[in-house]
Amino acid sequence: MPTNFARCLLAAAAASLLPAQVAVFEVREDYGMRRFGYPARASFAFDGDPATLRLLEGAKPVPAQFTRAAPGRVDADFSLSLGPGETRRFTVERGEPAPAGHGIRVEETADTFLVRYPQGLEFEIRKDLRGLLHAARQRDLVYLKPGSRGLLADGSPPAAFKGRVTKRGPLVAAMVFDSGQARDGAVEIEFPRSKSWAEVRWRGVAGARELAAELNLELEGEPTLVHFGAGTMVYAALRQGQAAALHATVAAPGRPEWTIEAAGQPYASGLGFPLDGWAHVRDARRATALAVDGFARGPAGTRETIEARPGGLLRVARAAAPGARESSLRFWVHFVVMPVEVGAATSPQSMQNPLRIEWR
């Protein structure tokens, strides 16, 4: 019969064979919307090799991508489907990860990053970030025309950025861009495998009164349909040479004044919320959704604009409140096939209201 000391050694050996728990968290849907294959991220402290980790829901392994985000910290990227108000619990352990299957990959040339999805979607981004998104295409369906101005600070492009890949897939691809000049801030762009959008985060821009981004959309035929997330959601049909715009000014915190113009005429106006701050621009084959984070929710004096201009130019701009020392702009550009209700499998509001991570 084993002695007490031997029993302790056996128990210790058995315990060492069990996966070591690293983190426990819950994912909560708190906006009241069903999510399908929605990307989620948990960032936690861990000094070891991210490749030794796996994600579990109960006892079931969940495909996840673990990436060293900073010294001593790791990002766990994954996707899940949730009902309105639903909460699910997950555990990060040391152990054999679940296979992620075919995923996103990033290829590089001397001048560009190419993000390839398994379903044929491709994004091309210049390493100097000129034009922001140089190309977006789904096999033979092209979403962008050449020559976009991309990011603009007070109407001019920042100094040439230098980009590097921070996540190479299979579930998320990401790059960070820095010009080496503090006044230009830094830009992060992310591409989740489960959605056909690019999330752009431009932060820490010093001294700029207005931050903007412009993309030239490929559109065919007439009319171009524009759909704004304001009030009861406003639709406009634009003919050649016509434009539409959503303008909002924060009169006081939580009290925006907004107007919509279409074809040079007042179209709609309102005071306060609901005002989501997004737009769909579509033709018969493709749709592009643009959604802005924190639209009209800044300090008094902040001004926001989303415009669809002639020739397919899509523009988003934020003018900072007087006295602001730094500016930032975060938005999503989502490219889908028509009909948008089927091709998107999500909504602009879901982009603006990510799933919440709560630690246990």
Secondary structure as the mmCIF struct_conf table of DSSP 4:
data_model
#
loop_
_struct_conf.conf_type_id
_struct_conf.id
_struct_conf.beg_label_comp_id
_struct_conf.beg_label_asym_id
_struct_conf.beg_label_seq_id
_struct_conf.end_label_comp_id
_struct_conf.end_label_asym_id
_struct_conf.end_label_seq_id
HELX_RH_AL_P HELX_RH_AL_P1 ASN A 4 LEU A 17
BEND BEND1 LEU A 18 LEU A 18
HELX_LH_PP_P HELX_LH_PP_P1 PRO A 19 ALA A 20
STRN STRN1 GLN A 21 ARG A 28
BEND BEND2 TYR A 31 GLY A 32
STRN STRN2 ARG A 35 ALA A 45
BEND BEND3 GLY A 48 GLY A 48
HELX_RH_3T_P HELX_RH_3T_P1 PRO A 50 THR A 52
STRN STRN3 LEU A 53 GLU A 57
TURN_TY1_P TURN_TY1_P1 GLY A 58 ALA A 59
STRN STRN4 LYS A 60 VAL A 62
STRN STRN5 GLN A 65 ALA A 70
TURN_TY1_P TURN_TY1_P2 PRO A 71 GLY A 72
STRN STRN6 ARG A 73 LEU A 82
TURN_TY1_P TURN_TY1_P3 PRO A 84 GLY A 85
STRN STRN7 THR A 87 ARG A 94
BEND BEND4 GLY A 95 GLY A 95
HELX_LH_PP_P HELX_LH_PP_P2 GLU A 96 PRO A 99
BEND BEND5 HIS A 102 HIS A 102
STRN STRN8 ARG A 105 GLU A 108
BEND BEND6 ALA A 110 ASP A 111
STRN STRN9 THR A 112 ARG A 116
TURN_TY1_P TURN_TY1_P4 PRO A 118 GLN A 119
BEND BEND7 GLY A 120 GLY A 120
STRN STRN10 LEU A 121 ARG A 126
TURN_TY1_P TURN_TY1_P5 LYS A 127 ASP A 128
TURN_TY1_P TURN_TY1_P6 ARG A 130 GLY A 131
BEND BEND8 LEU A 132 LEU A 133
STRN STRN11 ALA A 135 GLN A 138
TURN_TY1_P TURN_TY1_P7 ARG A 139 ASP A 140
STRN STRN12 LEU A 141 VAL A 142
STRN STRN13 LEU A 144 LEU A 144
BEND BEND9 PRO A 146 PRO A 146
STRN STRN14 GLY A 150 ALA A 153
TURN_TY1_P TURN_TY1_P8 ASP A 154 GLY A 155
STRN STRN15 SER A 156 SER A 156
BEND BEND10 ALA A 159 ALA A 159
HELX_LH_PP_P HELX_LH_PP_P3 ALA A 160 PHE A 161
STRN STRN16 LYS A 162 ARG A 168
BEND BEND11 PRO A 170 LEU A 171
STRN STRN17 VAL A 172 ASP A 178
BEND BEND12 GLY A 180 GLY A 180
HELX_RH_3T_P HELX_RH_3T_P2 ALA A 182 ASP A 184
STRN STRN18 ALA A 186 PRO A 192
TURN_TY1_P TURN_TY1_P9 ARG A 193 SER A 194
BEND BEND13 LYS A 195 SER A 196
STRN STRN19 TRP A 197 ALA A 206
BEND BEND14 GLY A 207 GLY A 207
BEND BEND15 ARG A 209 ARG A 209
STRN STRN20 GLU A 210 ASN A 216
STRN STRN21 LEU A 217 LEU A 217
BEND BEND16 GLY A 221 GLU A 222
HELX_LH_PP_P HELX_LH_PP_P4 PRO A 223 PRO A 223
STRN STRN22 THR A 224 ALA A 230
TURN_TY1_P TURN_TY1_P10 GLY A 231 THR A 232
STRN STRN23 VAL A 234 LEU A 238
TURN_TY1_P TURN_TY1_P11 GLN A 240 GLY A 241
STRN STRN24 ALA A 244 ALA A 252
TURN_TY1_P TURN_TY1_P12 PRO A 253 GLY A 254
STRN STRN25 ARG A 255 ALA A 262
TURN_TY1_P TURN_TY1_P13 ALA A 263 GLY A 264
STRN STRN26 GLN A 265 LEU A 271
BEND BEND17 GLY A 272 PHE A 273
STRN STRN27 LEU A 275 ARG A 282
BEND BEND18 ALA A 284 ARG A 285
STRN STRN28 ARG A 286 VAL A 292
TURN_TY1_P TURN_TY1_P14 ASP A 293 ALA A 296
BEND BEND19 GLY A 298 PRO A 299
TURN_TY1_P TURN_TY1_P15 ALA A 300 GLY A 301
STRN STRN29 ARG A 303 ARG A 309
HELX_RH_3T_P HELX_RH_3T_P3 PRO A 310 GLY A 312
STRN STRN30 LEU A 313 ALA A 319
HELX_LH_PP_P HELX_LH_PP_P5 ALA A 320 ALA A 321
TURN_TY1_P TURN_TY1_P16 PRO A 322 GLY A 323
BEND BEND20 ARG A 325 ARG A 325
STRN STRN31 GLU A 326 VAL A 337
BEND BEND21 MET A 338 PRO A 339
HELX_RH_AL_P HELX_RH_AL_P2 VAL A 340 GLY A 343
BEND BEND22 ALA A 344 THR A 346
HELX_RH_AL_P HELX_RH_AL_P3 PRO A 348 GLN A 352
BEND BEND23 ASN A 353 ASN A 353
HELX_LH_PP_P HELX_LH_PP_P6 PRO A 354 LEU A 355
STRN STRN32 ARG A 356 TRP A 359
#
